[in-house]
Amino acid sequence: MARSVLDMAQALIKRRRFAKAITILEARAKYYKDNFEYYLSLGIACLYLGDIGNSYHYFTKAREIKLTSSRLLLGQAAIFLRRGNTDRALQYYLEVLESDPGNVTAKEAMEFIRVHGDYDTICRWVDSGKIEQFYPPLGMNPDIIRNGVLVGLAVGLVVSGFLFFRSKQQYNLVGPRANLSGLELSSDERRHAETRTGQSLSAYYMLDTSAITKSYSDSLQYFQEHRDNAARVEINRLLNSNASDSIKQKASLLAGYLSDPTFDTLTDSFSYGVVASDPVLYRDCFVVWAGRISNARLYENGSWACDMLVGYEDMKHVDGIVPLHFEHEPVPPIDVERAVRVLAKVSISDGRVSLEGRAVYQPLAGKTLP
């Protein structure tokens, strides 16, 4: 008997093939409208894949259909736990235990919060992948069961492979991300860091040799420390300064190594006031700003735009009004009646700050932003 797409996707999730499960489920969205298991499966797959924005969206859709599912509540709790919002996570774990008093995952997660619930520890667990032990359990991988006769060999290979991968991953997190020795400044570039042409007359930032070399050195150091936003600021400073052409070229090459962050990985976010005071310096940096949405509009090409009232989440004070644009589908699930937190890239449009949206977060109805 042929299996449904949902059954096949759930089997793929058990086998940890999350990306393929998401692909086949999203292609059948119109056939599973208002299906709890459909949205729950997508939410769990996105969670394990690290796509927290879409995971939150699908869990929210599932909760609109059914409220008392331990797997759903564990998934929603995990999202808040990843963000360091332990109070909200505990609320969900308590809901799990109300209907399932023996739930091991909820109990272990609550014990973790009690003993190790500080934000720095949570971030380390997210980075290392250990946080997944508090995700909705997937059970034994059927592929492992099927290959049970080779378990000795399989375990040896998996353990050695895992240790190699994890040690390499940890090295990448705390050590050099890439070999950028080719981008180090030469002694000649250090001595002649300022441009020798008349271009310096039109430079936005006028820097001396010491300031230029320090800014470039800082940009390399910030990159290796995974502080891409801070590195971008120094790169912008150099590209809009009287630095020599060779230094600007190297700064441009370094910019190509920078990565886009998520809510969980963003470091060195800047306030609206800081960005607005010098937009050129913060162009292409990423920010997380809270506020409310007005004048929302959807275009025929699938893009979505609005005006964001930054700082107005409590409806008391507006730091500034910024155009916010999401270029591609899916349209972000934003409720304009509630406060919102946005991850976005800073750009400049008509001389003013604007945002290129990447992800959004909104609390449950009736709740406030953490």
Secondary structure, 3 states (H helix, E strand, C coil): CCCCHHHHHHHHHHCCCHHHHHHHHHCCHHHCCCCHHHHHHHHHHHHHHCCHHHHHHHHHHHHHHCCCCHHHHHHHHHHHHHCCCHHHHHHHHHHHHHHCCCCHHHHHHHHHHHHHCCHHHHHHHHHHCHHHHHCCCCCCCHHHHHCHHHHHHHHHHHHHHHHHHHHHHHHHHHCCCCCCHHHCCCHHHHHCCECCCHHHHHCCECCCHHHHHHHHHHHHHHHHCCCHHHHHHHHHHHHCECECHHHHHHHHHHHCCCCCCCCCCCCCCCCHHHHHHCHHHHCCCEEEEEEEEEEEEECCCCCEEEEEEECCCCCCCCCEEEEEEECCCCCCCCCCCCCEEEEEEEEEECCEEEEEEEEEECCCCCCCCC
